[in-house]
């Protein structure tokens, strides 16, 4: 048992020492007889040796050495020694403690929100509902009212038949199971309850033009680059076809689901405009006392173009949407009497997608525009 | 070697016992360290001092010298020396009568 404790004390705090003196073998012989634990003894010269001893054995060794030998501590190691020396440095200890506290506190902060099991309900709406209940990335997890959040989700989405809201580490997981919306509505009809008319959103063209880029964020793009679209045509549909993944009978499988479509569609839109301007520039008399004889001169081409540019700018300010860009224009001048009629053809690059709400269940609106 | 002989060898605390390879030597039943140098370690074996005299009637009388290069005494503990390094020679000898 003594050997075991000696072993433990050696590894908890061991000291590398240098022993200097004459007849080192006598000192080491005394150490052997005292049962001291001496390790890695290396004889450097006849009067010098280095070795490792435990902290307790070093005291005994110093007593044995008396004044005949000089013992110098070179270094110290060991788990116990490292812990003690760590706590002797308060700033380092405080820094490590602070880091530990930060790590622990971070484990109480929500890192991600994951939603499982949704089919007809868009994930974005579920995420938004959770966010309204204070469940989002970066919130303090113990402050979340889980019961209230579950209740709100049930109220907001009546088609959810079961949900499980829980956390796993720093991740919040919402698992839901949806009923068939049609069955639910039928039940409400049977019980005489008011039926909620659900809607979804399409993005339609607010002007005719040639599509340049299509960026659907939610929904399915119905047009592609280079297409010519008419005003009112559906660009991004909120009615998404659904590939059946269950073995339900064919008639009961959902074939589509609905989202609030979002996105941007940029197109080149041609505009034909017509402006009028005076043909002549009128000069004023040099002397106001003289009889009025106004001189006139016909506008040059450059003057007419400058005036037209001004008229186009005024028109664009009132009629073009934000971020629209005039990329090409063609001017034609037709002098007629005292006026010049200007025919303008503009090519404007602008965002043409505009949201249009549709009702789910109405036959016309659910028909997809291909 | 029979069981009885082996038992006697194991129990005999006076005889020098060495486990030796070319890079390590374990000396057991070490009573005293007689001499240390960079290239050799000499120890005596057997019971120590008064105990040896009381039990055997004589002081320890068997010595062992390990000679080599880069010798490091890895452990001195409870009558055992573990020596590392390049071992070149192990030698037993008895000094003149110590009665």
HADDOCK unambig.tbl for C-alpha pairs under 7 A between the chains (distance, minus, plus):
assign (segid A and resid 25 and name CA) (segid B and resid 33 and name CA) 6.07 0.50 0.50
assign (segid A and resid 25 and name CA) (segid B and resid 34 and name CA) 6.32 0.50 0.50
assign (segid A and resid 25 and name CA) (segid B and resid 35 and name CA) 5.39 0.50 0.50
assign (segid A and resid 25 and name CA) (segid B and resid 36 and name CA) 5.49 0.50 0.50
assign (segid A and resid 28 and name CA) (segid B and resid 33 and name CA) 6.95 0.50 0.50
assign (segid A and resid 29 and name CA) (segid B and resid 32 and name CA) 5.49 0.50 0.50
assign (segid A and resid 29 and name CA) (segid B and resid 33 and name CA) 4.80 0.50 0.50
assign (segid A and resid 32 and name CA) (segid B and resid 76 and name CA) 6.46 0.50 0.50
assign (segid A and resid 32 and name CA) (segid B and resid 77 and name CA) 6.51 0.50 0.50
assign (segid A and resid 32 and name CA) (segid B and resid 78 and name CA) 6.96 0.50 0.50
assign (segid A and resid 32 and name CA) (segid B and resid 79 and name CA) 6.81 0.50 0.50
assign (segid A and resid 35 and name CA) (segid B and resid 77 and name CA) 6.07 0.50 0.50
assign (segid A and resid 35 and name CA) (segid B and resid 78 and name CA) 5.56 0.50 0.50
assign (segid A and resid 36 and name CA) (segid B and resid 77 and name CA) 6.45 0.50 0.50
assign (segid A and resid 37 and name CA) (segid B and resid 76 and name CA) 5.98 0.50 0.50
assign (segid A and resid 37 and name CA) (segid B and resid 77 and name CA) 5.27 0.50 0.50
assign (segid A and resid 38 and name CA) (segid B and resid 75 and name CA) 5.68 0.50 0.50
assign (segid A and resid 38 and name CA) (segid B and resid 76 and name CA) 5.09 0.50 0.50
assign (segid A and resid 38 and name CA) (segid B and resid 77 and name CA) 6.81 0.50 0.50
assign (segid A and resid 39 and name CA) (segid B and resid 73 and name CA) 6.65 0.50 0.50
assign (segid A and resid 39 and name CA) (segid B and resid 74 and name CA) 4.78 0.50 0.50
assign (segid A and resid 39 and name CA) (segid B and resid 75 and name CA) 4.20 0.50 0.50
assign (segid A and resid 39 and name CA) (segid B and resid 76 and name CA) 6.18 0.50 0.50
assign (segid A and resid 40 and name CA) (segid B and resid 72 and name CA) 5.93 0.50 0.50
assign (segid A and resid 40 and name CA) (segid B and resid 73 and name CA) 5.35 0.50 0.50
assign (segid A and resid 40 and name CA) (segid B and resid 74 and name CA) 3.92 0.50 0.50
assign (segid A and resid 40 and name CA) (segid B and resid 75 and name CA) 6.15 0.50 0.50
assign (segid A and resid 41 and name CA) (segid B and resid 72 and name CA) 5.50 0.50 0.50
assign (segid A and resid 41 and name CA) (segid B and resid 73 and name CA) 4.65 0.50 0.50
assign (segid A and resid 41 and name CA) (segid B and resid 74 and name CA) 5.93 0.50 0.50
assign (segid A and resid 42 and name CA) (segid B and resid 71 and name CA) 6.85 0.50 0.50
assign (segid A and resid 42 and name CA) (segid B and resid 72 and name CA) 4.79 0.50 0.50
assign (segid A and resid 42 and name CA) (segid B and resid 73 and name CA) 6.35 0.50 0.50
assign (segid A and resid 43 and name CA) (segid B and resid 37 and name CA) 6.16 0.50 0.50
assign (segid A and resid 43 and name CA) (segid B and resid 38 and name CA) 5.16 0.50 0.50
assign (segid A and resid 44 and name CA) (segid B and resid 38 and name CA) 6.52 0.50 0.50
assign (segid A and resid 45 and name CA) (segid B and resid 38 and name CA) 6.50 0.50 0.50
assign (segid A and resid 46 and name CA) (segid B and resid 37 and name CA) 6.27 0.50 0.50
